[in-house]
Amino acid sequence: MWWWDDTLMPDLEPWWKESKKFNGTLDFLFLWKLSFMKSKLKEWNASNFQNIFVEKVRVEGELERLNERIIAFGIEDHEFKDEKSLKSELSKLLARVENYWKDKARESWLREGDLDTGYFHASVKSCRNMNEIDRVRNNMGDWCIEEDEIGAEAVKFFELVLCNAILKDNLEQNRVLEEILELVSNMDNEILNAIFSREEIKEAVFQLHPNKDSGPDGFQTGFYQRCWDFMGEDIFKLVEDIRARKNVLRT
C-alpha cells in the first residue's frame, strides 16, 4: 500500500542507489537490493504508515467531539477551520485504509472510491483459504494433515509422475513428435532468441496491473512502475543477463 504514497517517493531512489555495495551475479545483486529496500521500507512503515487505523479512530473521535460542541454552542471561525482540516485528514486516512485492503484483497476490478472495507476483509479471508492446503490423501488412501506429511506426499506425487513420464516408450513419443508440423522457422527462432529491447521490457511491465504480485519478492508491479526511472536500467540488464545465461537464481 506504500508505493502510491507521494511522501515516500523521494526516499526510494537514494535507497536503491545506496544498496549497490556487493559483487555477484546480476540476479543475486538485484535480489539483495530488493531485500535492502524491503528493510528500509519496514523502517519507514513503522514510523509513517503503520497506525492508520489508530489515526482513523482518533480523527473520527475529534471530529465527533467538535460537531457536538458546534451543535451545543454554535460554530466559530476557528472551529470551521478545524472541522475542514479534520475532514480533509479523515478523507486521506480513508483512502489509505481502502488501498490497504485493496492490496490485501488483490482486487483490481473495484472502481476507485468504494469504501466497502467489509468486502475487502471477506476477499482477503477467501484468498487465504483458497491458497491453503490443509490435508492430502496419500496412495494408501489415508489423510495427511501435518505440514511435513503434506509436503512429503507432494514430493512423492510429482516424483512418481516424472519417473513414469521418463520411463514411457521413447519410440511412441518419437512417433507423436514426427506428426507435429514445424511451425517455427529458423528466422522466427532467431527473432524469439534476440536481445530484448528496453522498450519491450518496459511495455511488458506497464501492461501488468499495479496491484498484482510479480513474484515471490513480495513487491507489487506498481512498485516497479513507479520506480522505473531509476530501476528500469537495472531491470533491463537483469532480464538480458538471464536470457543470455538461461538461468535464474532461485529466491
C-alpha positions in Angstrom: 0.0 0.0 0.0 3.1 2.3 0.4 4.2 2.6 -3.2 1.5 5.1 -4.1 2.3 7.4 -1.2 4.0 10.6 -2.5 5.8 11.3 0.7 7.8 8.1 0.2 8.9 8.6 -3.4 11.9 11.0 -2.7 13.5 8.3 -0.5 13.3 5.3 -2.9 15.9 6.3 -5.4 18.6 7.1 -2.7 17.8 3.8 -1.0 18.2 1.9 -4.3 21.5 3.5 -5.1 22.7 3.1 -1.5 22.2 -0.7 -1.9 25.0 -1.1 -4.5 27.7 -2.4 -2.2 28.4 -6.0 -3.2 29.7 -8.0 -6.2 28.0 -11.0 -7.7 25.7 -12.1 -10.5 23.1 -9.6 -11.6 20.2 -11.6 -10.3 21.9 -12.0 -6.9 22.6 -8.3 -6.7 19.0 -7.4 -7.8 17.5 -9.7 -5.1 19.9 -8.3 -2.5 18.9 -4.7 -3.4 15.2 -5.6 -3.1 15.9 -7.1 0.3 17.7 -3.9 1.3 14.8 -1.8 0.1 12.3 -4.0 2.0 14.3 -3.4 5.2 14.2 0.4 4.6 10.5 0.3 3.8 9.8 -1.6 7.1 11.6 1.2 9.0 9.6 3.8 7.1 6.4 2.0 7.6 6.9 1.7 11.3 7.2 5.5 11.7 4.9 6.7 9.0 2.3 4.3 7.9 1.6 1.6 10.5 -1.0 3.3 12.6 -3.6 4.4 10.0 -6.4 2.5 11.8 -5.5 4.1 15.1 -5.2 7.5 13.4 -8.6 7.0 11.8 -10.2 6.3 15.1 -8.5 9.4 16.6 -9.6 11.8 13.9 -13.2 10.4 13.9 -13.3 11.0 17.6 -12.0 14.5 17.4 -14.5 15.3 14.6 -17.4 13.9 16.6 -16.5 15.9 19.7 -16.1 19.1 17.6 -19.5 18.5 16.0 -21.1 18.1 19.4 -19.6 21.4 20.5 -20.9 23.1 17.4 -24.4 21.7 17.9 -24.4 22.9 21.5 -22.8 26.3 21.3 -22.7 27.2 17.6 -19.7 27.4 15.2 -16.8 29.9 15.5 -14.4 30.8 12.7 -11.6 28.7 14.2 -13.9 25.7 14.6 -14.9 25.9 11.0 -11.2 25.7 10.0 -10.7 22.8 12.5 -13.7 20.9 11.0 -12.4 21.4 7.5 -8.9 20.3 8.5 -10.2 17.2 10.3 -12.4 16.2 7.4 -9.5 16.5 5.0 -7.3 14.4 7.2 -10.1 11.8 7.6 -10.6 11.6 3.8 -6.9 10.9 3.3 -6.9 8.2 6.0 -10.0 6.5 4.5 -8.2 6.5 1.1 -5.2 4.8 2.8 -7.4 2.2 4.6 -9.2 1.5 1.3 -5.9 1.0 -0.5 -4.6 -1.2 2.3 -7.5 -3.6 1.9 -7.4 -3.5 -1.9 -3.8 -4.5 -1.8 -4.5 -7.3 0.7 -7.5 -8.5 -1.3 -5.7 -8.3 -4.7 -8.9 -6.9 -6.3 -8.4 -4.8 -9.4 -12.0 -4.5 -10.8 -13.5 -2.5 -8.0 -13.8 1.2 -9.0 -11.9 3.9 -7.2 -13.8 5.4 -4.3 -15.5 2.3 -3.0 -15.2 2.2 0.8 -16.8 -1.2 1.4 -13.9 -2.5 3.6 -16.1 -5.3 4.8 -16.0 -6.7 1.2 -12.2 -6.5 1.3 -12.0 -8.3 4.6 -14.0 -11.1 3.1 -12.0 -11.2 0.0 -8.7 -11.4 1.9 -10.1 -14.3 4.0 -11.3 -16.0 0.9 -7.9 -15.7 -0.8 -6.1 -17.1 2.2 -8.5 -20.1 2.4 -8.0 -20.8 -1.3 -4.2 -20.7 -1.0 -4.1 -23.1 1.8 -3.9 -26.9 1.6 -4.9 -28.3 4.9 -4.9 -32.1 4.0 -4.0 -34.5 1.2 -4.7 -38.2 0.7 -1.7 -40.5 0.2 -1.5 -43.5 -2.1 -2.8 -45.7 0.7 -6.0 -43.7 1.0 -5.1 -42.2 4.4 -5.3 -38.4 5.1 -2.2 -36.5 5.9 -2.8 -33.4 7.9 0.6 -32.4 9.3 2.6 -29.9 7.3 5.6 -32.1 6.9 3.5 -35.0 5.8 1.7 -32.9 3.2 5.0 -31.7 1.8 6.4 -35.2 1.6 3.4 -36.5 -0.2 3.5 -33.7 -2.7 7.2 -34.5 -3.5 6.3 -38.2 -3.8 3.5 -37.5 -6.2 5.5 -35.4 -8.6 8.5 -37.7 -8.5 6.2 -40.5 -9.5 4.6 -38.5 -12.3 8.0 -37.5 -13.7 9.5 -41.0 -13.4 6.6 -42.5 -15.2 6.9 -39.9 -18.0 10.6 -40.7 -18.4 10.0 -44.5 -18.5 7.5 -44.2 -21.3 8.4 -45.8 -24.6 10.6 -43.3 -26.4 9.6 -44.8 -29.7 5.9 -43.8 -29.1 7.0 -40.3 -28.2 9.0 -40.0 -31.4 6.0 -41.2 -33.5 3.9 -38.4 -32.0 6.6 -35.8 -32.5 7.0 -36.8 -36.1 3.4 -35.8 -36.7 3.8 -32.3 -35.4 4.4 -29.8 -38.1 7.4 -27.4 -37.8 5.7 -24.0 -37.3 8.7 -22.0 -36.2 11.2 -21.2 -39.0 14.9 -20.5 -38.4 14.1 -16.8 -38.9 11.3 -16.9 -36.3 13.7 -18.7 -33.9 16.3 -16.0 -34.3 13.7 -13.3 -33.6 12.5 -15.2 -30.5 16.0 -15.5 -29.2 17.0 -11.9 -30.0 18.0 -9.5 -27.3 15.1 -7.8 -25.6 14.8 -4.0 -26.2 14.3 -1.6 -23.3 11.0 -0.6 -24.8 9.8 -4.2 -24.9 10.6 -4.8 -21.2 9.1 -1.5 -20.1 5.9 -2.2 -22.1 5.6 -5.7 -20.6 6.0 -4.3 -17.1 3.5 -1.5 -17.6 0.9 -3.8 -19.1 0.5 -5.5 -15.8 -2.0 -4.2 -13.2 -0.1 -2.3 -10.5 -1.8 -4.2 -7.6 -0.8 -7.6 -8.8 2.2 -9.5 -7.3 5.1 -10.0 -9.7 6.5 -12.9 -7.8 8.0 -14.2 -4.6 9.9 -11.0 -3.9 6.7 -9.6 -2.3 6.8 -6.4 -4.4 3.7 -5.5 -6.4 4.1 -4.4 -10.0 3.1 -0.9 -9.2 6.4 -0.6 -7.2 8.4 -1.3 -10.4 6.2 1.0 -12.5 6.6 4.0 -10.1 10.3 3.4 -9.7 11.0 2.7 -13.3 13.0 6.0 -13.9 15.9 4.7 -11.6 15.2 0.9 -11.7 14.5 0.4 -15.4 18.1 0.1 -16.5 18.8 -2.5 -13.8 15.7 -4.5 -14.7 16.8 -4.4 -18.4 20.3 -5.6 -17.6 18.9 -8.4 -15.3 16.5 -9.6 -18.0 19.2 -9.7 -20.6 21.6 -11.5 -18.3 19.1 -14.2 -17.5 18.3 -14.6 -21.2 22.0 -15.0 -22.1 22.8 -17.3 -19.2 19.5 -19.2 -19.5 19.5 -19.5 -15.7 17.5 -17.8 -12.9 18.6 -17.5 -9.3 16.0 -19.2 -7.1 14.5 -16.9 -4.5 
